[in-house]
Amino acid sequence: KPTVFEQLTVFENLELALKTDKGVKASLFFRPDSAESDRLAEILHTIHLAGSVNRPAGTLSHGQKQWLEIGMLLMQDPRLLLLDEPVAGMTDEETARTAELFLSLKGQHSLMVVEHDMGFIKTISEKVTVLCDGSVLAEGSLDQVQADERVIEVYLGR
């Protein structure tokens, strides 16, 4: 379930996620400078929520809330994003837009995604790693790991 501040607007959620001084005084008198405003606009465009800036986060669809949460992470400019089942509960259209979002991050951020929707994984992945009991069982393209006899044995029980 996405964790956003549902009573705040999309913009306010992203603004809170900016890398700034979070002290009481700094927070009370905070106004984004030009670079921070540009960053907010860039992230709003990236997560496909530029048209929803003033909407309370609680009124967004499940997928939109997930994009907002990803946007909040992106505001921190991380090198690595760890995502656990990011498309769970999304419609097919939301899943496709999430794949577009992830592909747009290529070259700027590394993504590690735990996901059971293999169609989604096929769309976004370059390399798939299958783990079993905390150890690497197989690694390669999705087609390679799906054809791997060890993966089939462990996950399908043959």
C-alpha positions in Angstrom: 0.0 0.0 0.0 1.5 3.4 -0.9 2.4 5.6 2.0 1.5 9.2 1.2 0.0 12.0 3.2 -3.6 11.7 2.1 -4.8 15.0 3.4 -2.0 17.0 1.7 -2.0 17.8 -2.0 0.3 16.1 -4.5 2.5 19.1 -4.6 2.7 19.3 -0.8 3.7 15.6 -0.6 6.5 16.2 -3.0 7.6 19.4 -1.3 7.9 17.6 2.0 10.2 15.1 0.3 12.7 17.8 -0.9 16.2 17.5 0.5 16.1 20.5 2.8 16.7 21.4 6.4 13.8 19.8 8.3 14.3 21.8 11.5 11.2 23.6 13.0 12.2 27.1 12.1 13.4 26.2 8.6 10.2 24.2 8.0 7.9 27.0 9.2 9.5 29.6 6.8 10.3 27.3 3.9 9.7 28.5 0.3 11.2 26.6 -2.6 13.9 28.4 -4.5 14.1 28.3 -8.3 16.1 25.1 -8.5 13.8 23.3 -6.0 10.7 24.6 -8.0 12.2 23.3 -11.2 12.9 19.9 -9.5 9.3 19.7 -8.3 8.0 20.4 -11.8 10.4 17.8 -13.3 9.3 15.1 -10.9 5.6 16.0 -11.4 6.0 15.5 -15.1 8.0 12.3 -14.7 5.4 10.7 -12.5 2.5 11.8 -14.7 0.9 13.9 -12.0 1.5 17.4 -13.3 -2.2 17.9 -13.9 -3.0 16.8 -10.3 -0.8 19.2 -8.4 -3.6 20.6 -6.2 -5.5 17.3 -5.7 -5.5 15.9 -2.2 -3.4 12.7 -2.3 -6.3 10.8 -0.8 -8.4 11.3 -3.9 -5.8 9.7 -6.2 -6.3 6.2 -7.6 -4.1 3.4 -6.2 -1.7 3.6 -9.1 -1.4 7.4 -8.9 -0.7 7.1 -5.1 2.1 4.7 -6.0 3.5 7.1 -8.6 3.4 9.9 -6.0 5.3 7.7 -3.5 7.9 7.0 -6.2 8.0 10.7 -6.9 8.7 11.4 -3.2 11.6 8.9 -3.4 12.9 10.6 -6.5 12.9 14.0 -4.7 15.8 12.6 -2.7 17.7 11.9 -5.9 18.7 8.4 -4.9 21.1 6.3 -6.9 19.2 3.1 -6.0 15.5 2.6 -5.6 14.3 -0.6 -3.9 10.7 -1.4 -4.9 8.6 -4.2 -3.5 5.7 -5.2 -5.8 5.3 -1.7 -7.2 2.4 -2.7 -9.5 0.4 -4.9 -7.1 -3.3 -3.8 -7.3 -2.8 -1.6 -10.4 -5.0 -1.7 -13.5 -3.4 -2.8 -16.7 -3.1 0.8 -17.8 -1.5 1.9 -14.6 0.9 -1.0 -14.9 1.9 0.1 -18.4 2.4 3.7 -17.2 4.5 2.5 -14.3 6.7 0.5 -16.8 7.1 3.7 -18.8 8.0 5.6 -15.6 10.7 3.0 -14.7 12.1 2.9 -18.2 12.4 6.8 -18.1 14.6 6.5 -15.0 17.1 4.4 -16.9 20.6 5.9 -16.7 19.7 8.1 -13.8 18.8 5.6 -11.1 19.3 1.9 -10.5 16.1 0.0 -9.7 15.8 -3.3 -7.7 12.3 -4.6 -8.1 10.7 -7.5 -6.3 7.7 -8.4 -8.4 5.5 -11.4 -9.4 4.0 -9.9 -12.5 6.3 -11.4 -15.1 4.7 -9.4 -18.0 5.7 -6.2 -16.1 9.2 -7.6 -15.4 9.7 -8.5 -19.1 8.9 -4.9 -20.0 11.3 -3.3 -17.6 14.1 -5.7 -17.0 17.6 -6.1 -18.5 18.7 -8.7 -15.9 16.6 -10.9 -13.7 17.9 -12.6 -10.6 16.0 -15.5 -8.9 16.7 -16.1 -5.3 16.1 -19.2 -3.2 16.7 -19.3 0.5 18.7 -16.0 0.2 21.1 -17.3 -2.5 21.2 -16.6 -6.2 19.6 -19.5 -8.0 19.7 -18.1 -11.5 20.5 -14.9 -13.3 20.1 -13.7 -16.9 17.3 -12.5 -19.1 13.7 -13.3 -18.1 13.5 -16.0 -20.8 16.8 -17.6 -19.6 15.7 -17.8 -15.9 12.2 -19.0 -16.8 13.8 -21.9 -18.8 16.3 -22.7 -16.1 15.5 -26.2 -14.7 16.5 -25.3 -11.2 14.0 -22.4 -11.2 11.3 -24.6 -12.5 12.1 -27.3 -9.9 12.1 -24.8 -6.9 9.2 -22.7 -8.0 6.9 -25.1 -9.7 7.8 -28.2 -7.7 8.6 -30.6 -10.6 
